[in-house]
Amino acid sequence: MSVVHNQSIRQLRSRHYSLKSLMGIYQTLLRHNTFEFPRLETGLFSASASAGADYTGYASAWVRDNIHIAHAHYVVGKKAIAVNNIETLLQYFTQHRGRLETIIRAGHAPEAVMERPHIRFNGQTLQELDQTWAHAQNDALGYFVWFVCQLTLSGDFRLSADHCQLLALFALYFQAIRYWEDEDSGHWEEARKIEASSLGAVVAGLTLLKHAIAQSGFDSQAFSFEDQTVTVELLEDLISQGRAALNRILPAECIQPGKGRPYDAALLFLIYPLAVVDDTMADQILENVITHLQGDYGIKRYLGDSFWAADYKTKLSPESRTIDFSDDMSARDALLKDDEEAQWCIFDPIVSVIFGLKYQATGDPTYLDQQGLYFNRALGQLTAEDSSFGGFRCPELYYLESGQYVPNDVTPLLWTQANLWLAFHHLAESLGKSSE
């Protein structure tokens, strides 16, 4: 069962869509600006354009969010926006490349997390933020390398010599910190551990970098820093280290004693868009998420997640709700009661896409049914017509407030919008195939 918040959407949903009925819903959402993606002058996206963006910090730009949003634009055919976004991220990392260089020269990860590359910053000025933050996020850096190389390999973006050197810095950085055993804060920016979802993002990035180097037309010295050259052999070794670590951990997120996490919805991104796990592992990850994390209002990030626990706004002041908890989670975790984790809206669209790709590969109608089911769950998460955030908006999550599940203050979240957009796109592709 899943809940539908918007009555207009309730009337439009169907168990079995035609292309015509699907496009009818899409046009309805366009009229209500559901897929409006405000862009900064730099071509980047803030995490949210909501009224709560300032106090939550979501007016800032995140590397990871920008990659997911830009990737969605790329998939649906808005390639110029995606390329502009990645050009600006390249400019940002070039401007602050000294952090990469210092760590490469040291040959190990710094003790102070603020010395790592900053994955959250001012998207208008490209300046770093002074606020202490959990910047140990190998997943975000892996996503960046992955998408730059994807655009390069598709012929939609051309690397310059400066870009080649910057990408070399990322490879040498992952080598220096020994990413396959590096504890990072990952997708959820929390307590550090060795996380499969971060490892997979780096493996995906390095794998495409290997192919991009071979296709680039530059000689090997273009991918160098000082006396270190990033060769195909070096990348193959780094990829091998990461895959070996993944094989030890998956289908769990983390297996470290005292930090173990058997289920985490971030692992879905290893299936799509990163495509870094095989079909058997993808099926296991999917089954784990559906069985252990799926709720009526969305999908939990992981069991025991205290972010936006019940009555979060009552228990925490505005300035305390989205601060960096990565060094000590105990105070926030104390707010959570059993089975009261927030249920997120970024995952159901991705599950729909995954089932859609399985249908397109096999023609098995069972997968098309599942694609439609999770597409409908995602539609059901859109806000009601009379919501204080506005109707037809994509929340970050639903949490318990006075016993009722309501959207949190980050509504709309552009990452949720991007994923729903992808769900529409891939369902249209599946429907086109089914009608052949």
C-alpha positions as CSV (number, residue, x, y, z in Angstrom):
1,M,0.0,0.0,0.0
2,S,1.1,3.6,-0.6
3,V,-0.5,6.9,0.2
4,V,-1.6,9.5,-2.3
5,H,-1.6,13.0,-1.0
6,N,-2.9,14.9,-4.1
7,Q,-6.5,14.2,-5.1
8,S,-5.9,15.3,-8.7
9,I,-3.1,12.7,-9.0
10,R,-5.3,10.1,-7.4
11,Q,-7.7,10.5,-10.3
12,L,-5.0,10.4,-12.9
13,R,-3.1,7.4,-11.7
14,S,-3.6,4.0,-13.4
15,R,-2.5,0.4,-12.9
16,H,-1.8,0.3,-16.7
17,Y,-0.7,3.4,-18.6
18,S,-0.8,4.2,-22.2
19,L,1.6,6.7,-23.6
20,K,-1.3,9.1,-24.0
21,S,-2.4,8.8,-20.4
22,L,1.2,9.1,-19.2
23,M,1.8,12.2,-21.2
24,G,-1.5,13.6,-19.8
25,I,-0.1,13.4,-16.3
26,Y,3.2,14.8,-17.4
27,Q,1.4,17.9,-19.0
28,T,-0.5,18.3,-15.7
29,L,2.7,18.4,-13.7
30,L,4.3,20.8,-16.2
31,R,1.4,23.2,-15.7
32,H,2.0,23.1,-12.0
33,N,5.7,23.7,-12.4
34,T,6.6,20.3,-10.8
35,F,9.7,20.1,-13.0
36,E,10.9,23.6,-12.6
37,F,14.7,23.6,-11.9
38,P,15.9,27.1,-11.0
39,R,19.4,27.5,-12.1
40,L,22.0,29.8,-10.6
41,E,23.9,32.1,-13.0
42,T,26.8,29.7,-12.8
43,G,24.7,26.9,-14.3
44,L,24.6,25.0,-11.0
45,F,21.6,24.0,-8.9
46,S,21.0,24.7,-5.2
47,A,19.7,21.6,-3.4
48,S,16.3,23.3,-3.0
49,A,14.4,26.4,-3.9
50,S,12.1,26.0,-0.9
51,A,11.3,28.7,1.6
52,G,13.2,26.6,4.1
53,A,16.3,26.4,2.0
54,D,18.1,29.2,3.8
55,Y,17.7,27.9,7.4
56,T,18.3,24.3,6.3
57,G,21.4,25.2,4.3
58,Y,19.8,23.7,1.2
59,A,20.4,27.0,-0.7
60,S,24.0,25.8,-1.0
61,A,25.2,23.6,-3.9
62,W,26.2,20.0,-3.3
63,V,28.4,18.2,-5.8
64,R,26.3,15.0,-5.5
65,D,23.0,16.7,-6.0
66,N,24.2,18.6,-9.0
67,I,25.4,15.4,-10.7
68,H,22.1,13.6,-10.2
69,I,20.1,16.7,-11.4
70,A,22.4,17.3,-14.4
71,H,22.3,13.6,-15.3
72,A,18.5,13.7,-15.4
73,H,18.7,16.7,-17.7
74,Y,21.1,14.8,-19.9
75,V,18.9,11.6,-20.1
76,V,15.8,13.6,-21.0
77,G,17.7,15.4,-23.8
78,K,18.6,18.7,-22.1
79,K,22.2,18.1,-22.8
80,A,23.4,21.7,-22.9
81,I,22.2,22.2,-19.3
82,A,24.1,19.1,-18.2
83,V,27.3,20.2,-20.0
84,N,27.1,23.7,-18.6
85,N,26.7,22.2,-15.1
86,I,29.7,20.0,-15.4
87,E,31.8,22.8,-16.9
88,T,31.1,24.9,-13.8
89,L,31.9,22.0,-11.5
90,L,35.2,21.6,-13.3
91,Q,35.8,25.3,-12.7
92,Y,35.0,24.9,-9.0
93,F,37.4,22.0,-8.5
94,T,40.1,23.7,-10.6
95,Q,39.8,26.7,-8.4
96,H,40.2,24.6,-5.3
97,R,42.6,22.0,-6.6
98,G,45.1,22.8,-4.0
99,R,43.2,20.5,-1.6
100,L,43.7,17.5,-3.9
101,E,47.4,18.4,-4.5
102,T,48.2,18.7,-0.8
103,I,46.7,15.3,0.0
104,I,48.4,13.7,-2.9
105,R,51.8,15.0,-1.8
106,A,51.1,13.9,1.8
107,G,50.2,10.4,0.5
108,H,47.4,9.8,3.0
109,A,44.0,11.2,4.0
110,P,44.2,14.3,6.3
111,E,43.1,13.9,9.9
112,A,40.9,17.1,9.7
113,V,37.9,16.5,7.4
114,M,37.8,20.2,6.5
115,E,41.1,19.7,4.7
116,R,39.4,17.4,2.2
117,P,37.8,18.7,-1.1
118,H,34.6,20.5,-0.1
119,I,31.5,18.9,-1.6
120,R,29.1,21.6,-0.4
121,F,29.8,25.2,-1.3
122,N,28.3,28.5,-2.5
123,G,27.0,27.7,-6.0
124,Q,26.8,31.4,-7.0
125,T,30.4,32.4,-6.2
126,L,32.1,28.9,-6.2
127,Q,33.6,29.9,-2.9
128,E,33.9,27.3,-0.1
129,L,31.8,27.7,3.0
130,D,33.4,28.3,6.5
131,Q,30.8,26.1,8.2
132,T,32.2,22.8,9.5
133,W,30.8,20.0,7.4
134,A,31.3,16.3,6.7
135,H,33.4,16.8,3.6
136,A,34.7,13.2,3.6
137,Q,32.4,12.1,0.8
138,N,34.1,9.9,-1.7
139,D,30.8,9.1,-3.4
140,A,30.4,12.8,-4.4
141,L,33.8,12.9,-5.9
142,G,33.3,9.6,-7.7
143,Y,30.0,10.8,-9.2
144,F,31.8,13.9,-10.5
145,V,34.5,11.9,-12.3
146,W,31.9,9.4,-13.6
147,F,29.7,12.1,-15.1
148,V,32.6,14.1,-16.7
149,C,33.8,10.9,-18.3
150,Q,30.3,9.9,-19.4
151,L,29.8,13.2,-21.2
152,T,33.3,12.8,-22.7
153,L,32.8,9.3,-23.9
154,S,29.4,10.2,-25.5
155,G,31.0,13.0,-27.4
156,D,29.0,15.7,-25.7
157,F,31.9,17.2,-23.9
158,R,35.5,17.7,-25.0
159,L,38.3,17.5,-22.4
160,S,41.0,20.2,-22.4
161,A,44.6,19.6,-21.2
162,D,43.7,21.3,-17.9
163,H,40.7,19.0,-17.5
164,C,43.0,16.0,-18.1
165,Q,45.3,17.1,-15.3
166,L,42.4,17.7,-12.9
167,L,41.0,14.3,-13.6
168,A,44.4,12.9,-12.9
169,L,44.4,14.6,-9.5
170,F,41.2,12.8,-8.6
171,A,42.7,9.4,-9.5
172,L,45.8,10.2,-7.5
173,Y,43.7,11.5,-4.6
174,F,41.7,8.2,-4.4
175,Q,45.1,6.4,-4.5
176,A,46.5,8.6,-1.7
177,I,43.6,8.1,0.7
178,R,43.4,4.4,-0.2
179,Y,39.7,4.8,-0.9
180,W,39.0,1.1,-0.7
181,E,39.6,1.3,3.0
182,D,38.8,4.9,3.7
183,E,36.1,5.8,6.1
184,D,33.9,8.5,4.7
185,S,30.5,10.1,5.5
186,G,28.9,9.0,2.2
187,H,25.6,10.0,0.7
188,W,24.0,10.8,4.1
189,E,26.9,12.9,5.5
190,E,26.9,11.1,8.8
191,A,29.3,9.0,10.9
192,R,32.3,7.8,8.9
193,K,32.6,4.2,7.9
194,I,33.7,2.1,4.9
195,E,30.6,2.2,2.8
196,A,29.8,0.2,-0.3
197,S,27.7,3.0,-1.8
198,S,30.8,5.3,-1.8
199,L,33.1,2.6,-3.0
200,G,30.8,1.9,-5.9
201,A,30.7,5.5,-7.0
202,V,34.5,5.7,-7.1
203,V,34.8,2.4,-9.0
204,A,32.2,3.7,-11.5
205,G,34.2,7.0,-11.9
206,L,37.6,5.3,-12.3
207,T,36.2,2.8,-14.8
208,L,34.9,5.5,-17.1
209,L,38.1,7.5,-16.6
210,K,40.1,4.5,-17.9
211,H,38.0,4.5,-21.0
212,A,38.1,8.3,-21.3
213,I,41.9,8.3,-21.2
214,A,42.1,5.8,-24.0
215,Q,39.7,7.8,-26.1
216,S,41.0,11.3,-25.3
217,G,43.7,11.6,-27.9
218,F,46.1,13.1,-25.3
219,D,49.3,11.4,-24.6
220,S,49.8,9.9,-21.1
221,Q,51.7,12.9,-19.8
222,A,48.5,14.9,-20.0
223,F,47.1,12.9,-17.1
224,S,50.0,13.7,-14.7
225,F,50.8,15.6,-11.6
226,E,54.4,16.4,-10.8
227,D,56.2,13.0,-11.2
228,Q,53.1,10.9,-11.1
229,T,51.2,9.8,-14.2
230,V,47.8,8.2,-14.3
231,T,48.1,5.2,-16.6
232,V,45.5,2.6,-17.6
233,E,47.5,0.1,-15.4
234,L,47.3,2.4,-12.4
235,L,43.5,2.8,-12.9
236,E,43.0,-0.9,-13.3
237,D,44.8,-1.5,-10.0
238,L,42.7,1.1,-8.2
239,I,39.5,-0.3,-9.7
240,S,40.5,-3.8,-8.7
241,Q,41.1,-2.7,-5.1
242,G,37.6,-1.1,-5.0
243,R,35.9,-4.1,-6.5
244,A,37.5,-6.4,-4.1
245,A,36.3,-4.3,-1.2
246,L,32.8,-4.2,-2.7
247,N,32.8,-7.9,-3.1
248,R,33.5,-8.2,0.6
249,I,30.8,-5.8,1.7
250,L,27.8,-6.2,-0.7
251,P,24.9,-6.6,-0.5
252,A,25.4,-4.7,2.8
253,E,26.4,-1.1,3.0
254,C,28.9,-1.6,5.8
255,I,30.2,-4.7,7.7
256,Q,32.6,-3.0,10.1
257,P,32.2,-4.2,13.7
258,G,30.1,-1.7,15.6
259,K,29.3,0.2,12.4
260,G,27.5,-2.5,10.4
261,R,24.5,-1.6,8.2
262,P,22.9,-4.5,6.3
263,Y,20.5,-2.3,4.3
264,D,20.8,1.2,2.8
265,A,18.8,2.7,0.0
266,A,21.9,4.5,-1.3
267,L,23.0,1.2,-2.8
268,L,20.2,1.6,-5.4
269,F,22.4,4.2,-7.1
270,L,25.0,1.4,-7.8
271,I,22.3,-0.1,-10.0
272,Y,21.1,3.1,-11.5
273,P,22.6,5.4,-12.7
274,L,26.1,4.0,-12.0
275,A,25.5,0.4,-13.3
276,V,28.5,-0.8,-11.3
277,V,27.0,-4.1,-10.0
278,D,25.9,-7.2,-11.9
279,D,22.3,-8.4,-12.2
280,T,22.4,-10.9,-9.4
281,M,23.7,-8.3,-6.9
282,A,21.3,-5.7,-8.2
283,D,18.4,-8.0,-7.6
284,Q,19.6,-8.7,-4.0
285,I,20.0,-4.9,-3.3
286,L,16.5,-4.3,-4.7
287,E,15.0,-7.1,-2.7
288,N,16.6,-5.8,0.5
289,V,15.4,-2.2,0.0
290,I,11.8,-3.3,-0.8
291,T,11.7,-5.8,2.1
292,H,13.3,-3.9,4.9
293,L,13.1,-0.2,4.0
294,Q,9.9,0.4,2.0
295,G,7.1,2.2,3.8
296,D,3.7,3.6,2.9
297,Y,5.0,7.1,2.4
298,G,8.4,6.5,0.8
299,I,11.5,4.5,1.5
300,K,13.7,4.8,4.5
301,R,17.4,5.6,4.0
302,Y,18.3,2.9,6.5
303,L,17.0,1.4,9.7
304,G,17.7,3.6,12.7
305,D,17.9,6.8,10.7
306,S,17.2,9.7,13.1
307,F,17.3,12.5,10.5
308,W,13.8,14.1,10.7
309,A,12.7,11.7,13.4
310,A,9.2,12.1,14.8
311,D,8.4,15.7,15.9
312,Y,11.8,16.8,14.7
313,K,10.8,20.5,14.5
314,T,9.5,20.4,18.0
315,K,12.5,18.8,19.4
316,L,15.2,20.7,17.5
317,S,15.6,24.4,16.9
318,P,15.8,25.5,13.2
319,E,19.6,26.1,13.4
320,S,20.1,22.5,14.9
321,R,18.0,20.5,12.4
322,T,20.6,20.1,9.6
323,I,23.9,20.8,11.3
324,D,26.9,18.4,10.9
325,F,26.2,15.4,13.2
326,S,28.9,13.3,11.7
327,D,31.2,13.4,14.7
328,D,28.6,12.5,17.3
329,M,25.2,11.0,16.2
330,S,24.1,10.1,19.8
331,A,22.1,13.2,20.5
332,R,20.1,13.0,17.3
333,D,19.7,9.2,17.5
334,A,18.2,9.6,21.0
335,L,15.2,11.3,19.3
336,L,14.2,8.2,17.3
337,K,11.7,5.6,18.4
338,D,11.3,2.2,16.7
339,D,9.9,2.3,13.2
340,E,9.6,6.1,13.1
341,E,12.3,6.8,10.5
342,A,11.5,9.4,7.9
343,Q,10.5,8.0,4.6
344,W,12.2,9.6,1.6
345,C,10.9,10.4,-1.9
346,I,14.1,10.1,-3.9
347,F,14.1,6.3,-4.1
348,D,10.7,5.1,-5.5
349,P,11.4,6.8,-8.8
350,I,14.8,5.1,-9.0
351,V,13.2,1.7,-8.2
352,S,10.7,2.4,-11.0
353,V,13.6,3.1,-13.4
354,I,15.4,-0.1,-12.4
355,F,12.4,-2.3,-13.1
356,G,11.9,-0.4,-16.3
357,L,15.4,-1.2,-17.5
358,K,14.8,-4.8,-16.6
359,Y,11.6,-4.8,-18.6
360,Q,13.3,-3.2,-21.6
361,A,16.1,-5.8,-21.5
362,T,13.9,-8.9,-21.1
363,G,10.4,-8.0,-22.3
364,D,9.0,-9.6,-19.1
365,P,5.7,-7.9,-18.4
366,T,6.1,-8.5,-14.6
367,Y,8.8,-5.9,-14.6
368,L,6.6,-3.4,-16.5
369,D,4.0,-3.9,-13.8
370,Q,6.6,-3.2,-11.1
371,Q,7.8,-0.2,-13.0
372,G,4.3,1.2,-13.0
373,L,3.8,0.3,-9.3
374,Y,6.8,2.3,-8.1
375,F,6.0,5.1,-10.6
376,N,2.6,5.4,-8.9
377,R,4.2,5.4,-5.5
378,A,6.4,8.3,-6.6
379,L,3.4,10.2,-7.9
380,G,1.6,9.6,-4.7
381,Q,4.3,11.5,-2.8
382,L,3.6,14.8,-4.6
383,T,2.1,17.3,-2.2
384,A,-1.6,17.9,-1.9
385,E,-3.2,20.9,-3.7
386,D,-3.7,22.7,-0.4
387,S,-0.2,22.0,1.0
388,S,1.6,25.0,2.6
389,F,4.5,24.2,0.3
390,G,2.2,24.4,-2.8
391,G,0.6,21.6,-4.6
392,F,2.3,19.1,-6.9
393,R,5.7,19.5,-5.2
394,C,8.4,16.9,-4.7
395,P,9.4,16.7,-1.0
396,E,12.7,15.4,0.3
397,L,10.9,13.2,2.7
398,Y,7.8,12.6,4.9
399,Y,8.2,12.5,8.7
400,L,5.9,12.1,11.7
401,E,4.6,15.3,13.1
402,S,1.9,15.0,15.9
403,G,1.3,11.4,14.7
404,Q,0.8,12.3,11.0
405,Y,3.3,11.9,8.1
406,V,3.9,15.3,6.5
407,P,6.6,16.7,4.1
408,N,9.6,18.2,5.7
409,D,10.7,21.8,5.2
410,V,12.9,20.9,2.2
411,T,10.0,20.9,-0.3
412,P,10.6,20.8,-3.2
413,L,13.9,19.0,-3.3
414,L,15.4,19.2,-6.8
415,W,17.0,15.7,-6.5
416,T,13.5,14.3,-6.0
417,Q,12.2,16.2,-9.0
418,A,15.0,14.9,-11.1
419,N,14.4,11.3,-10.2
420,L,10.6,11.6,-10.8
421,W,11.5,13.2,-14.2
422,L,13.7,10.1,-15.0
423,A,10.8,7.8,-13.9
424,F,8.5,9.5,-16.5
425,H,11.2,9.2,-19.2
426,H,11.9,5.5,-18.7
427,L,8.2,4.6,-18.3
428,A,7.5,6.3,-21.6
429,E,10.3,4.2,-23.1
430,S,8.9,1.0,-21.7
431,L,5.4,1.8,-22.9
432,G,6.8,2.5,-26.4
433,K,8.4,-0.9,-26.3
434,S,5.3,-2.6,-25.1
435,S,3.3,-1.2,-28.0
436,E,5.7,-2.4,-30.7
